[in-house]
Structure formats: structure tokens, C-alpha cells
Amino acid sequence: MQVEMFFLLSRTCCIVQDVVRLVEELDGAGIRFVHFSSDSELKSKVFAAKMGLETGWNCHISLAEDEEQEYLQATDGRESLSCSTGSRVDEIIDGLSQDTDLETVFMNYKARLPRGIKQVRPHLENVDNVPLQVSLFTDCTPHATQEMIEILQENGEVVCCIGSALNIENIAIFAQADVSFGLEPICPLPYSKTGSSVDGGDVLKDTFASLRQGTDCRKTWHHLPIWLACVLNSLPCSLVFHREDNIRIASLVHKARHITMSLRRCFLFLWSCLLTLTVSVTLGSLFFLPPLLSGLHIIWLSVVIAPLLSVSMLTVPANKRLMTTMTAKNKEHVRDLRRLSVYYIIGFVPQAMVVVLCFGLMLGQFCENVKETVFTNSSNHTCHPLLGMRDSASNWNGWGLEYVQSLALAQDSNSFLLALYFVFASLTFIERSKPLRKLRIADFKGWGICAGISFVLQIIYFSISTWAWSNAAAADMFTSRLSDIPVTVYVIGLFWPLPLLVVHELVKSHDRKIYARYQKRRKLEFQTKLGMNSPV
């Protein structure tokens, strides 16, 4: 029931002030910040450590295809260390101080990790999934970065890429990622070798003058060719912003999650309502009843009432724990089909059964009224207690001709009951993570307005329809009134929303337990990088 997991990839080359906090916020939200660096391992680790990324054991992979550095096959420290060439070991040792603990430095070499982009897929198939969980890739080329993003997507990750809009090599990477953000760098200020400003036209002079004065140059730099380069390079990007803009990535993710989850609830409820209409009509046909709803009723419920209640799900405020939720991978999209089907059968199918029962009871009572009024001296007219008249020689078992007004009244009542049930069912959809007793309905004003409008519209529709059928009935046609509806229909139909809420709350309680276990498992999978060394 969650939005898919994002992988945030960085190809920037400098650290801004809020990057460390951003990494912490994304990590708490189950979003892994991954840095692709074109530098060597030592430089990249220092840079990654300043950003707050993990640079210890099982946290780094080199994508370089270097023949001098073999893929690490051994599992103990001595064999792993021997896989590195002597020149590589000397390079690492020369960059360390005398007080550095070599055992700590080579700790990551004890892990069995792939080396080179060509070794990643075999490692994922034959060893473990650690390459999907590391936060640092070094020795990256544009082609290797693009292929690694493709590997992440093949394994169900949703990739969001942030990179420079001035780097032409980022175009293919932007296009490969699911979501891309282009970052416009600070406006450059070129100088000649003599130290004086470069001469140029009026536009260049105005731009460089604004830079020297510390003002925003973006008002004038869109006239420069560099602006056109940014526009062309960032065509695959969903969002392009300047480095000095106050853009909070975590806030964008929070808003995206809220909108996605609201849309999911909206369409799930709409699907449930429309399927309930289908089930109701189908059950009525199985019992050889007249049409449970007319075509106008079905259009009214499926085009006005159900969509209006579904739209109210979009007005629900965001959950406070939204940015601590571990989301699912972008694969196996039908994995919840069985669970959702069971929930639907438990929560919505009884509504259809109650409506069919009330419909049969109304037809049975109307049939008795017809027998007492019209066929007073005839013994051939029989009525079934639940199914009403069973005259197979006439349309709709005898309800399609002179008794059509009674049938229309029963159909109007069915439409009213279904709309009432949809309103109460929507109350349990506005917040799936909390029981109904802990919700403050005042916080869901949007739902209250939509539910109130839906209920009032249904009452107006019911009143107009019953009035129109009563006036259209001929003088010799048998007519029924609301007083002719049996008391059992009022009791069962109008009091069913109370058991309905209980049933939906039990379903929600069971769903919350499953969701809590799923969150614990996802957090464990997200935070551990043991891979083949896991004791589990």
C-alpha cells in the first residue's frame, strides 16, 4: 500500500550546506542516497564521508574495468588483500599517515564485492544483493553510471538522478533514470590571463557586472549560450533548479508520497464501489430478480456519487509518519491482489448481499399488496416471500408492465442504500493507519464536505425519481408508496452501516498488523549490508 522506493543518485562535485541533513532525512525515509564519483577510491571516500555517507565495510564498489585489479574471490583478509596488485597497495599506503591502522583501511577488502560494472550482474545472481545497497561507486564513467542505474531498475528500484545541467554526458543518465533533476551551477565569471574581465557585448558586461556586485545574474544569463546548453542538456529532467534556489528534496519527496498514497486510496475506493455495483446486479440476476438498478441508477452512482466520495480521499492531510515509511520495490505489482480481494469480499460483498435481500423483501411485500388489491378473488396469483411474483410469461416476472412503478420505487431504494453504504465505507478509507475511534473527523473537512454533498444529492435524486414515477403512473396502474416498504427493510437496510463500520475496522486492524511486520522487515533489509556474511 505504499509508493515505490526511490534511489537518489548524486553526480555533483561539491558539498552544499544542507547535504548532510538531506542524507539523514532520506535515509530515515527508506531512500538511499548514492554518490557516483569519477575519482579514485581514496578521494571519493573522503568526499562521501563529508556528505555523511557510509564509507566503511561493504559500502563501496569500484566500477572501473581495470585488468590490474582482479575481482575479489577470497573471503578472508589475507586472500582478499592478495587480490590487489602491489602498485595499488603502495598507492593506498602512501596516502596514509604513520598512525593509521592498516587493518581498518583494508577492512572493506575482506568483503566479497564485485569490481567493475561487468561483474555486478553475476554478483547479484550468484552471491548477494550488496551492490544494490552501497552508497558509493567510484571510478565511474558516464556509460558505467548509466548501466548501473539500469541494473538498479532491473532489481525493482526507482531511481531519481540529480546532476549538473551543464554536463553533456549527463543527458543519457537523465534519460535512463525514472526521475531526473537538473542542477544549474553558479553563473561563471571568466577572466583573461592578465586578470582583467573578459570583454564582450552589453549582455556579457551586464552579467559579469552583476556577478561582481554579488547580485543574481540569472536575470541576464538566459541570453548567454551557456543557458541554452543547460536547457538542452536538461530536456529529460522533470525539474530544473538553480543551485541557489531554496529547493528541499525531502519536501518534494514528502509531497510526492502524500499525493501518490492519496491517489491510491482514491482509485482503490472507486474500484471497490464500481465493483460493488457489478456484484449487486449480478447477484440479483442469479436469483432471477428484475433489474436491481436501472441504467440511470448505475450511471448516477458510478459517475456522480462514487467519484465524488473518491475525490475526498485527495483532501486527506498527510500522515505525520509518512517520511519514516519504508516503501516497496517497483516490481511484483500484483503481489497484493490476493489480500485486496479478500478485504473486498469481507468489506463490500456483504453490502451487495444486503441490498439484494432488501430488494427481494420489497418485491415480496409489493406482490402481497398487489394480490390483496388487484387479485382479491383469484387464487392463481402467488407471491414468493423473498422473490415476489414469479410470472415467467411476463416481462421481469410480471413487474415490467402495470406494476413498473413499484419496481421503480424498489430500485430507487436500492440506489439510496448503496449510496448510504458508500458514504460510511469511505469513512474507513480516509486513514488506514489508525482506528476510527482515534480519528478527529474535524481534521477531514474535505471528506465531510464531499460526503455531505453526496448524501444530499442522493436524497434529491431519490425524491425527484419517486415523484416523477408517481405522476407518470396511469390512473388504472398499481402504485406503491414508502409506507408499503416492510419494516424489516428499514431495520436491515438503515442499520447495516453500523455492522459495516465494525467489519471495515476489523479489516483495518488486521491490515495494520501485516503492515507493521512488513515495515520491520523492510527496515532490516534497507539498513543491513551483510549480504553473504549475514547469519540469517
C-alpha positions as CSV (number, residue, x, y, z in Angstrom):
1,M,0.0,0.0,0.0
2,Q,3.0,2.3,-0.4
3,V,4.6,4.3,-3.1
4,E,7.7,2.8,-4.6
5,M,11.2,3.3,-3.2
6,F,13.4,6.0,-4.6
7,F,17.1,5.8,-5.1
8,L,18.6,9.3,-5.1
9,L,21.7,9.4,-7.1
10,S,24.2,12.3,-7.0
11,R,26.7,13.3,-9.7
12,T,27.5,16.7,-8.2
13,C,31.1,17.6,-7.4
14,C,30.8,19.8,-4.3
15,I,29.1,19.7,-1.0
16,V,26.4,22.2,-0.1
17,Q,25.5,23.1,3.4
18,D,22.3,21.0,3.8
19,V,23.5,17.8,2.1
20,V,24.3,16.0,5.4
21,R,20.8,16.8,6.7
22,L,19.3,15.7,3.4
23,V,21.1,12.4,3.5
24,E,19.8,11.8,7.0
25,E,16.2,12.7,6.1
26,L,16.3,10.4,3.0
27,D,17.8,7.6,4.9
28,G,15.1,7.8,7.6
29,A,12.5,7.7,4.7
30,G,14.0,4.5,3.2
31,I,15.7,6.4,0.4
32,R,19.3,5.6,-0.3
33,F,21.5,8.5,-1.3
34,V,24.1,7.1,-3.7
35,H,27.1,9.0,-4.9
36,F,28.7,8.2,-8.3
37,S,32.2,9.6,-8.3
38,S,34.7,9.7,-11.2
39,D,37.6,10.0,-8.8
40,S,39.6,7.3,-7.2
41,E,38.6,5.3,-4.1
42,L,40.6,7.4,-1.6
43,K,39.4,10.8,-2.8
44,S,35.8,9.5,-3.2
45,K,35.7,8.1,0.3
46,V,36.8,11.4,1.8
47,F,34.2,13.3,-0.1
48,A,31.5,10.8,0.7
49,A,32.3,10.9,4.4
50,K,31.9,14.7,4.4
51,M,28.4,14.2,2.9
52,G,27.5,11.8,5.7
53,L,27.5,8.6,3.6
54,E,28.7,5.3,4.9
55,T,32.3,4.5,3.7
56,G,33.1,1.5,5.8
57,W,32.6,-2.2,5.3
58,N,30.6,-3.3,2.3
59,C,29.8,0.3,1.4
60,H,31.9,0.9,-1.7
61,I,32.2,-0.5,-5.2
62,S,34.5,0.5,-8.0
63,L,33.0,0.4,-11.5
64,A,36.4,0.6,-13.2
65,E,37.3,-2.1,-15.7
66,D,40.9,-2.4,-14.6
67,E,42.8,-5.5,-15.5
68,E,45.4,-4.9,-12.8
69,Q,42.7,-5.2,-10.1
70,E,41.0,-8.6,-10.1
71,Y,37.6,-9.4,-8.8
72,L,37.9,-10.3,-5.1
73,Q,37.3,-14.0,-4.8
74,A,38.6,-14.8,-1.3
75,T,36.7,-14.5,1.9
76,D,39.5,-14.0,4.5
77,G,41.6,-10.9,4.9
78,R,44.9,-12.3,3.6
79,E,43.5,-13.7,0.4
80,S,41.4,-10.6,-0.3
81,L,44.5,-8.4,0.2
82,S,46.5,-10.5,-2.2
83,C,44.0,-9.8,-4.9
84,S,45.2,-6.2,-5.1
85,T,48.3,-5.6,-7.0
86,G,51.4,-4.3,-5.3
87,S,51.2,-0.9,-7.0
88,R,47.6,-0.5,-5.7
89,V,48.7,-1.4,-2.2
90,D,51.6,1.0,-2.4
91,E,49.3,3.8,-3.6
92,I,46.9,3.3,-0.6
93,I,49.7,3.1,1.9
94,D,51.5,6.2,0.5
95,G,48.3,8.2,1.1
96,L,48.1,7.3,4.8
97,S,49.8,8.7,7.8
98,Q,52.1,6.6,10.0
99,D,49.5,6.4,12.8
100,T,46.8,4.9,10.5
101,D,45.6,1.4,11.4
102,L,46.1,-0.7,8.2
103,E,43.6,-3.3,9.4
104,T,40.9,-0.6,9.4
105,V,41.9,0.6,6.0
106,F,41.7,-2.8,4.4
107,M,38.5,-3.9,6.3
108,N,36.4,-3.4,3.2
109,Y,38.7,-5.7,1.2
110,K,37.6,-8.6,3.4
111,A,34.1,-8.3,1.9
112,R,33.3,-10.2,-1.3
113,L,32.3,-7.3,-3.6
114,P,32.3,-7.0,-7.4
115,R,34.8,-4.9,-9.2
116,G,33.8,-3.4,-12.5
117,I,30.4,-2.9,-14.0
118,K,30.6,-6.2,-15.8
119,Q,30.8,-8.1,-12.5
120,V,27.8,-6.6,-10.9
121,R,25.1,-8.7,-12.6
122,P,26.9,-12.0,-12.0
123,H,27.4,-11.0,-8.3
124,L,23.7,-10.2,-7.9
125,E,22.7,-13.6,-9.4
126,N,25.2,-15.8,-7.7
127,V,26.3,-14.1,-4.4
128,D,24.1,-11.5,-2.7
129,N,22.4,-8.1,-3.2
130,V,25.0,-5.9,-1.5
131,P,25.7,-3.9,-4.8
132,L,22.1,-2.6,-4.5
133,Q,22.7,-1.3,-1.0
134,V,26.0,0.5,-1.2
135,S,26.1,4.3,-1.1
136,L,29.3,5.0,-3.0
137,F,30.5,4.0,-6.5
138,T,34.0,5.1,-7.6
139,D,36.0,5.3,-10.8
140,C,32.7,5.9,-12.7
141,T,32.4,6.7,-16.3
142,P,29.1,8.0,-17.9
143,H,28.5,4.7,-19.5
144,A,29.1,2.7,-16.3
145,T,26.9,5.0,-14.4
146,Q,24.1,4.6,-16.9
147,E,24.4,0.8,-16.8
148,M,24.5,0.7,-13.0
149,I,21.2,2.7,-13.0
150,E,19.8,0.2,-15.4
151,I,20.8,-2.6,-13.0
152,L,19.1,-0.9,-10.1
153,Q,15.9,-0.6,-12.2
154,E,16.1,-4.2,-13.2
155,N,16.0,-5.1,-9.5
156,G,13.0,-3.0,-8.7
157,E,14.5,0.3,-7.6
158,V,13.0,3.6,-8.7
159,V,15.9,5.9,-9.5
160,C,15.9,9.7,-9.1
161,C,19.1,11.3,-10.5
162,I,20.4,14.7,-9.6
163,G,23.2,16.0,-11.8
164,S,24.7,19.1,-13.4
165,A,22.7,20.5,-16.3
166,L,25.9,21.8,-17.9
167,N,27.4,18.3,-18.3
168,I,26.5,17.0,-21.7
169,E,27.4,13.4,-20.6
170,N,24.6,13.5,-18.1
171,I,21.9,13.5,-20.8
172,A,21.9,9.7,-21.3
173,I,21.9,9.3,-17.5
174,F,19.0,11.7,-17.0
175,A,17.0,9.8,-19.7
176,Q,17.8,6.4,-18.1
177,A,16.6,7.4,-14.6
178,D,12.9,7.2,-13.6
179,V,13.0,10.8,-12.4
180,S,15.7,13.4,-13.0
181,F,16.6,16.8,-11.5
182,G,18.9,19.1,-13.4
183,L,21.0,21.4,-11.3
184,E,22.1,24.7,-12.8
185,P,25.5,25.7,-11.4
186,I,26.5,29.1,-10.2
187,C,27.0,31.6,-13.1
188,P,30.6,31.5,-14.2
189,L,32.8,34.7,-14.2
190,P,35.6,34.2,-16.8
191,Y,38.8,36.2,-16.6
192,S,41.6,36.7,-19.0
193,K,45.2,35.6,-18.3
194,T,46.1,39.2,-17.4
195,G,43.5,39.1,-14.6
196,S,41.1,41.5,-16.2
197,S,37.5,40.7,-17.1
198,V,36.8,39.3,-20.5
199,D,35.5,41.9,-22.9
200,G,32.2,41.3,-24.6
201,G,28.9,42.7,-25.6
202,D,26.4,44.6,-23.4
203,V,24.8,41.3,-22.2
204,L,28.1,39.9,-21.1
205,K,29.1,43.1,-19.4
206,D,25.8,43.3,-17.5
207,T,26.1,39.7,-16.4
208,F,29.6,39.9,-15.2
209,A,28.9,43.3,-13.5
210,S,26.1,41.7,-11.6
211,L,28.3,38.8,-10.5
212,R,31.0,41.2,-9.2
213,Q,28.3,43.1,-7.2
214,G,27.0,39.9,-5.7
215,T,23.6,40.2,-7.3
216,D,21.6,37.5,-9.0
217,C,22.9,37.0,-12.6
218,R,20.0,34.8,-13.7
219,K,18.0,37.7,-15.0
220,T,20.6,38.3,-17.7
221,W,22.4,34.9,-18.2
222,H,19.5,33.4,-20.1
223,H,20.8,35.5,-23.0
224,L,24.1,33.6,-23.0
225,P,24.9,30.3,-24.9
226,I,25.5,28.6,-21.5
227,W,21.8,29.0,-20.7
228,L,20.9,27.3,-23.9
229,A,23.3,24.4,-23.1
230,C,21.6,24.0,-19.7
231,V,18.1,23.9,-21.4
232,L,19.2,21.3,-24.0
233,N,21.0,19.1,-21.5
234,S,18.1,19.1,-19.0
235,L,15.4,18.1,-21.5
236,P,14.9,14.6,-19.9
237,C,14.6,16.2,-16.5
238,S,11.4,16.6,-14.6
239,L,12.6,19.6,-12.7
240,V,15.5,22.0,-13.2
241,F,16.6,24.4,-10.5
242,H,19.5,26.7,-9.7
243,R,22.0,25.9,-7.0
244,E,21.0,29.0,-5.1
245,D,17.2,28.2,-5.2
246,N,15.6,27.1,-2.0
247,I,14.6,23.7,-3.1
248,R,14.2,21.0,-0.4
249,I,14.4,17.5,-1.9
250,A,12.9,15.9,1.2
251,S,9.8,18.2,1.0
252,L,9.3,17.2,-2.7
253,V,9.5,13.5,-1.7
254,H,7.1,14.1,1.1
255,K,4.6,15.8,-1.2
256,A,5.0,13.1,-3.9
257,R,4.4,10.3,-1.4
258,H,1.3,12.1,0.0
259,I,-0.2,12.6,-3.5
260,T,0.6,9.1,-4.6
261,M,-0.9,7.5,-1.5
262,S,-4.0,9.7,-1.8
263,L,-4.4,8.7,-5.4
264,R,-4.0,5.1,-4.4
265,R,-6.8,5.3,-1.8
266,C,-8.9,7.3,-4.3
267,F,-8.8,4.7,-7.1
268,L,-9.0,1.8,-4.7
269,F,-12.2,3.1,-3.2
270,L,-13.6,4.0,-6.6
271,W,-12.8,0.5,-7.9
272,S,-14.5,-1.1,-4.8
273,C,-17.6,1.0,-5.3
274,L,-17.9,0.2,-9.0
275,L,-17.2,-3.5,-8.4
276,T,-19.9,-3.5,-5.7
277,L,-22.5,-2.2,-8.3
278,T,-21.5,-5.1,-10.6
279,V,-21.7,-7.7,-7.9
280,S,-25.1,-6.4,-6.7
281,V,-26.6,-6.6,-10.2
282,T,-25.1,-10.0,-10.8
283,L,-26.4,-11.4,-7.5
284,G,-29.9,-10.1,-8.5
285,S,-29.7,-11.8,-11.8
286,L,-28.6,-15.1,-10.2
287,F,-31.9,-15.1,-8.2
288,F,-33.9,-14.3,-11.4
289,L,-35.0,-11.0,-9.9
290,P,-35.9,-8.0,-12.0
291,P,-33.0,-5.5,-12.6
292,L,-31.7,-4.4,-9.2
293,L,-30.8,-1.0,-10.7
294,S,-31.9,0.8,-13.8
295,G,-29.4,2.2,-16.3
296,L,-29.9,5.7,-14.9
297,H,-29.2,4.5,-11.3
298,I,-26.0,2.8,-12.4
299,I,-24.9,6.0,-14.2
300,W,-25.8,8.1,-11.3
301,L,-23.9,6.0,-8.7
302,S,-20.8,5.4,-10.9
303,V,-20.5,8.9,-12.4
304,V,-21.6,11.2,-9.5
305,I,-21.7,9.5,-6.1
306,A,-18.7,7.1,-6.2
307,P,-16.3,9.6,-7.9
308,L,-17.3,12.4,-5.5
309,L,-16.6,10.3,-2.5
310,S,-13.3,9.1,-4.1
311,V,-12.1,12.6,-4.7
312,S,-12.5,13.3,-1.0
313,M,-9.5,11.0,-0.4
314,L,-7.3,13.6,-2.1
315,T,-8.1,16.1,0.6
316,V,-6.9,14.0,3.5
317,P,-4.0,15.6,5.3
318,A,-0.6,13.9,5.2
319,N,0.3,11.3,7.8
320,K,3.0,12.5,10.2
321,R,4.9,9.3,9.9
322,L,5.0,9.5,6.1
323,M,8.7,10.2,5.9
324,T,9.6,7.3,8.2
325,T,7.8,4.8,6.0
326,M,9.8,2.1,4.2
327,T,8.4,1.7,0.7
328,A,8.1,-1.3,-1.6
329,K,10.2,-2.1,-4.6
330,N,8.9,-1.4,-8.2
331,K,8.2,-5.0,-9.1
332,E,5.6,-7.6,-8.5
333,H,2.8,-5.1,-8.7
334,V,0.1,-7.8,-8.3
335,R,1.5,-9.1,-5.1
336,D,-1.3,-7.6,-3.0
337,L,-4.1,-8.8,-5.3
338,R,-5.0,-11.7,-3.2
339,R,-5.0,-9.7,0.0
340,L,-7.0,-6.9,-1.5
341,S,-9.5,-9.4,-3.0
342,V,-10.1,-10.9,0.5
343,Y,-10.5,-7.5,2.0
344,Y,-13.0,-6.6,-0.7
345,I,-15.0,-9.8,-0.2
346,I,-15.2,-9.2,3.5
347,G,-15.9,-5.4,3.4
348,F,-18.0,-4.8,0.3
349,V,-19.7,-8.0,-0.9
350,P,-22.0,-8.1,2.3
351,Q,-23.2,-4.6,1.1
352,A,-24.4,-6.1,-2.2
353,M,-26.0,-9.1,-0.4
354,V,-27.9,-6.8,2.0
355,V,-29.2,-4.7,-1.0
356,V,-30.3,-7.9,-2.8
357,L,-32.0,-9.1,0.4
358,C,-33.9,-5.8,0.8
359,F,-34.8,-5.8,-2.8
360,G,-36.4,-9.2,-2.5
361,L,-38.2,-8.3,0.6
362,M,-39.7,-5.2,-1.0
363,L,-40.8,-7.1,-4.1
364,G,-42.4,-9.7,-1.8
365,Q,-44.4,-7.1,0.1
366,F,-45.4,-5.3,-3.1
367,C,-46.6,-8.6,-4.5
368,E,-48.7,-9.2,-1.4
369,N,-50.2,-5.8,-1.8
370,V,-51.0,-6.5,-5.5
371,K,-52.6,-9.8,-4.5
372,E,-54.8,-8.1,-1.9
373,T,-55.7,-5.2,-4.1
374,V,-56.0,-6.5,-7.6
375,F,-56.4,-10.2,-7.3
376,T,-58.8,-10.4,-4.4
377,N,-60.9,-13.1,-5.9
378,S,-58.2,-15.0,-7.7
379,S,-56.2,-17.9,-6.3
380,N,-53.8,-18.2,-9.2
381,H,-51.7,-15.2,-8.2
382,T,-48.9,-16.4,-5.9
383,C,-46.1,-14.5,-4.2
384,H,-42.7,-15.8,-3.1
385,P,-41.7,-14.3,0.3
386,L,-38.3,-13.2,-1.0
387,L,-38.6,-13.1,-4.7
388,G,-42.1,-11.6,-5.3
389,M,-44.1,-12.5,-8.3
390,R,-42.8,-15.4,-10.4
391,D,-44.8,-14.9,-13.6
392,S,-42.3,-16.1,-16.2
393,A,-44.7,-15.3,-19.0
394,S,-44.4,-11.5,-18.4
395,N,-41.6,-9.1,-18.6
396,W,-39.4,-9.2,-15.5
397,N,-41.6,-11.8,-13.8
398,G,-44.6,-9.6,-14.0
399,W,-43.0,-6.3,-12.8
400,G,-42.4,-4.8,-16.3
401,L,-45.9,-3.6,-17.2
402,E,-48.6,-2.3,-14.9
403,Y,-46.5,-2.7,-11.8
404,V,-43.4,-0.9,-13.1
405,Q,-43.9,2.0,-10.6
406,S,-43.5,-0.4,-7.7
407,L,-40.3,-1.8,-9.3
408,A,-39.0,1.8,-9.8
409,L,-39.6,2.5,-6.1
410,A,-37.6,-0.6,-5.1
411,Q,-34.8,0.4,-7.5
412,D,-34.7,3.9,-6.1
413,S,-34.5,2.4,-2.6
414,N,-31.6,0.2,-3.7
415,S,-29.8,3.2,-5.1
416,F,-30.3,5.1,-1.8
417,L,-29.0,2.2,0.3
418,L,-25.9,1.8,-1.9
419,A,-25.1,5.5,-1.7
420,L,-25.5,5.3,2.1
421,Y,-23.1,2.4,2.3
422,F,-20.6,4.1,0.1
423,V,-20.6,7.1,2.4
424,F,-19.9,5.0,5.5
425,A,-17.3,2.9,3.8
426,S,-15.4,6.0,2.7
427,L,-15.1,6.9,6.3
428,T,-12.8,3.9,6.9
429,F,-10.7,4.8,3.9
430,I,-9.6,8.3,4.8
431,E,-7.0,7.0,7.3
432,R,-5.9,3.3,7.1
433,S,-3.2,3.5,9.7
434,K,-5.4,4.5,12.6
435,P,-8.6,3.0,14.1
436,L,-11.7,5.1,13.6
437,R,-12.0,5.8,17.4
438,K,-8.7,7.7,17.3
439,L,-9.6,10.0,14.4
440,R,-10.8,13.5,14.7
441,I,-13.4,13.9,12.0
442,A,-12.9,17.7,12.2
443,D,-9.4,17.2,10.6
444,F,-11.0,15.7,7.5
445,K,-13.1,18.7,6.4
446,G,-12.7,17.8,2.7
447,W,-14.2,14.3,3.3
448,G,-17.0,15.8,5.4
449,I,-18.0,18.2,2.6
450,C,-17.9,15.6,-0.1
451,A,-19.8,13.0,2.0
452,G,-22.4,15.6,2.9
453,I,-22.9,16.7,-0.7
454,S,-23.2,13.1,-1.9
455,F,-25.8,12.3,0.7
456,V,-27.9,15.4,-0.1
457,L,-27.6,14.8,-3.8
458,Q,-28.8,11.2,-3.3
459,I,-31.8,12.4,-1.3
460,I,-32.7,14.9,-4.0
461,Y,-32.3,12.3,-6.7
462,F,-34.5,9.8,-4.8
463,S,-37.2,12.4,-4.2
464,I,-37.3,13.5,-7.8
465,S,-37.4,10.0,-9.1
466,T,-40.2,8.7,-6.8
467,W,-42.2,11.9,-7.6
468,A,-41.7,11.5,-11.3
469,W,-42.8,7.8,-11.3
470,S,-45.8,8.5,-9.2
471,N,-47.0,11.3,-11.5
472,A,-46.3,9.2,-14.6
473,A,-48.3,6.3,-13.4
474,A,-51.7,5.8,-15.2
475,A,-54.9,6.0,-13.3
476,D,-55.5,2.3,-13.5
477,M,-51.9,1.4,-12.7
478,F,-51.0,-0.1,-9.3
479,T,-48.7,2.2,-7.3
480,S,-46.6,1.7,-4.2
481,R,-45.5,4.2,-1.6
482,L,-42.8,4.4,1.0
483,S,-45.2,3.2,3.6
484,D,-45.6,0.0,1.7
485,I,-42.0,-0.9,2.2
486,P,-41.8,-3.5,5.0
487,V,-40.3,-2.6,8.4
488,T,-37.7,-5.3,8.0
489,V,-36.2,-3.4,5.1
490,Y,-35.9,-0.2,7.2
491,V,-34.3,-2.2,10.0
492,I,-31.8,-4.2,7.9
493,G,-31.1,-1.5,5.3
494,L,-30.7,1.6,7.5
495,F,-28.9,-0.1,10.5
496,W,-26.5,-2.1,8.3
497,P,-23.9,0.7,8.3
498,L,-23.1,0.0,12.0
499,P,-22.0,-3.6,11.3
500,L,-20.4,-2.3,8.1
501,L,-18.1,0.0,10.1
502,V,-17.2,-2.8,12.5
503,V,-16.3,-5.1,9.6
504,H,-14.1,-2.5,8.0
505,E,-12.4,-1.7,11.3
506,L,-11.6,-5.4,11.8
507,V,-10.1,-5.5,8.3
508,K,-8.1,-2.4,9.0
509,S,-6.8,-3.9,12.3
510,H,-5.6,-7.0,10.5
511,D,-4.0,-4.9,7.8
512,R,-2.1,-2.8,10.3
513,K,-0.6,-5.9,11.9
514,I,0.6,-7.1,8.5
515,Y,1.9,-3.6,7.6
516,A,3.8,-3.4,10.9
517,R,5.6,-6.7,10.3
518,Y,6.3,-5.6,6.7
519,Q,7.9,-2.3,7.9
520,K,10.2,-4.1,10.3
521,R,11.3,-6.5,7.6
522,R,11.9,-3.6,5.1
523,K,13.9,-1.6,7.6
524,L,16.1,-4.6,8.3
525,E,16.6,-5.2,4.6
526,F,17.4,-1.5,4.0
527,Q,19.8,-1.0,6.8
528,T,21.9,-4.2,6.6
529,K,24.7,-4.7,4.1
530,L,25.9,-8.1,5.4
531,G,24.9,-9.9,2.2
532,M,26.6,-13.3,2.1
533,N,28.0,-12.7,5.6
534,S,24.5,-12.5,7.1
535,P,24.0,-15.0,9.9
536,V,20.3,-15.4,8.9
